[in-house]
């Protein structure tokens, strides 16, 4: 650098941009005392806020399917739920591509409890005893019919004895 007596060039600085009033040593000390930190541009960039789509279920309680009018069914491809007042059926209605209303009817079902092993055994024993009693009853009725047939006096015997 002209005017300083030596050709000392500061690291990371261009000699054409150096202020002639500054001394090279002071500039070097300032450069090494301050840690090099990357500079970020913290410009506020706003991301567009995306709100989740809110799904709405339209419909109401109705006394019967005949009480549902077509303008209660959404035309955006969604469905409308119409439970009956007594909760015996739920009508699900939506518009078809053809412009007609599609109705699906859901009915509640009673869930059967699975039988426990004890209940199965009890039922089998009960069925076995019931069958045996029915067999015994039918045999007793047979015997009773047979015995009652022998005890009846026949008219032919009386006639022979009376002759």
C-alpha positions in Angstrom: 0.0 0.0 0.0 1.5 3.3 -0.9 2.3 5.6 1.9 2.8 3.0 4.7 6.2 1.8 3.8 5.3 -1.8 3.4 3.0 -3.8 1.1 0.9 -5.3 3.9 -2.6 -6.5 2.8 -5.2 -7.2 5.4 -6.9 -10.5 5.1 -10.5 -10.4 3.8 -10.1 -6.7 2.8 -9.6 -5.2 -0.6 -6.8 -2.6 -0.5 -8.8 -0.3 -2.8 -11.6 -0.1 -0.3 -9.4 0.4 2.8 -9.7 3.8 4.5 -6.3 5.5 4.4 -6.8 6.9 7.9 -6.9 3.5 9.4 -3.7 1.7 10.3 -3.3 -1.8 9.1 -2.6 -3.1 12.6 -5.7 -1.7 14.1 -7.8 -3.1 11.3 -6.1 -6.5 11.7 -6.8 -6.4 15.5 -10.5 -5.5 14.9 -10.8 -8.3 12.4 -9.4 -11.0 14.7 -11.1 -9.8 17.9 -14.6 -10.0 16.5 -15.7 -13.6 15.7 -17.0 -14.0 12.2 -20.7 -14.5 12.3 -22.8 -15.3 9.3 -25.3 -12.6 8.6 -28.8 -13.6 7.9 -31.5 -11.6 6.4 -34.3 -11.8 8.8 -36.9 -10.4 6.5 -40.3 -11.3 7.7 -41.6 -13.8 5.2 -45.2 -14.8 6.0 -46.3 -18.2 5.0 -49.8 -18.5 3.9 -52.0 -19.7 6.7 -53.8 -22.9 5.7 -56.8 -23.7 7.8 -58.0 -27.2 7.9 -61.2 -27.9 6.1 -64.1 -28.1 8.5 -66.4 -31.0 7.8 -69.9 -30.2 8.7 -72.6 -32.8 9.0 -76.0 -31.5 8.0 -79.3 -33.0 8.9 -81.9 -33.2 11.7 -84.2 -35.6 13.6 -87.2 -36.5 11.6 -90.4 -38.5 12.4 -90.2 -40.4 9.0 -88.4 -40.3 5.7 -91.2 -38.4 4.1 -90.5 -35.4 6.2 -87.1 -34.8 4.5 -87.2 -32.1 1.7 -84.6 -32.0 -1.1 -83.2 -28.6 -0.2 -81.9 -30.0 3.1 -79.4 -32.2 1.3 -76.1 -30.4 0.5 -75.2 -30.1 -3.2 -71.5 -30.0 -2.6 -71.1 -33.8 -2.7 -71.6 -34.2 1.1 -74.2 -36.2 2.9 -77.0 -35.3 5.3 -77.9 -37.5 8.2 -81.5 -37.8 9.3 -82.1 -40.0 12.4 -85.6 -40.9 13.2 -87.0 -39.6 16.4 -87.3 -43.1 17.9 -83.8 -43.9 16.7 -84.9 -47.0 14.8 -83.4 -45.9 11.5 -80.9 -43.3 10.2 -81.4 -42.0 6.7 -78.3 -40.9 4.9 -79.1 -38.8 1.8 -76.8 -37.4 -0.9 -77.2 -36.2 -4.5 -76.1 -38.5 -7.4 -74.4 -37.4 -10.6 -77.7 -37.9 -12.4 -79.4 -35.3 -10.2 -81.4 -37.7 -8.1 -81.2 -38.3 -4.4 -79.6 -41.5 -3.1 -80.9 -42.7 0.2 -79.2 -45.3 2.4 -81.0 -46.6 5.5 -79.1 -47.8 8.5 -80.8 -49.8 11.2 -79.3 -50.6 14.6 -78.6 -54.2 15.2 -78.5 -56.0 18.5 -75.1 -57.5 19.3 -75.4 -61.0 20.6 -73.1 -61.7 23.5 -70.8 -64.7 22.9 -71.8 -67.6 25.1 -69.5 -68.4 27.9 -68.3 -72.0 28.3 -70.4 -72.4 31.4 -73.5 -71.3 29.5 -72.8 -73.7 26.6 -72.3 -76.6 29.0 -75.6 -75.7 30.8 -77.5 -75.6 27.5 -76.1 -79.0 26.4 -77.0 -80.6 29.7 -80.4 -79.1 29.6 -81.0 -80.3 26.0 -79.8 -83.7 26.9 -82.2 -84.0 29.9 -85.1 -82.6 27.9 -84.5 -85.2 25.2 -84.3 -88.0 27.8 -87.5 -86.9 29.5 -89.3 -86.7 26.1 -88.2 -90.2 25.3 -89.3 -91.5 28.7 -92.6 -89.7 28.4 -93.3 -91.2 24.9 -92.5 -94.7 26.1 -94.8 -94.3 29.1 -97.6 -93.2 26.8 -97.0 -96.3 24.6 -97.1 -98.6 27.6 -100.2 -96.9 28.9 -101.9 -97.4 25.6 -100.9 -101.0 25.4 -102.0 -101.7 29.0 -105.3 -100.0 28.5 -105.9 -102.1 25.4 -105.6 -105.3 27.5 -107.9 -104.1 30.2 -110.9 -103.3 28.0 -113.4 -106.2 27.9 -114.2 -107.2 24.4 -117.8 -107.8 23.4 -117.0 -111.0 21.6 -116.0 -112.7 24.9 -119.2 -111.7 26.6 -121.3 -113.0 23.8 -119.6 -116.4 23.9 -120.0 -116.7 27.6 -123.6 -115.7 27.4 -124.6 -118.2 24.8 
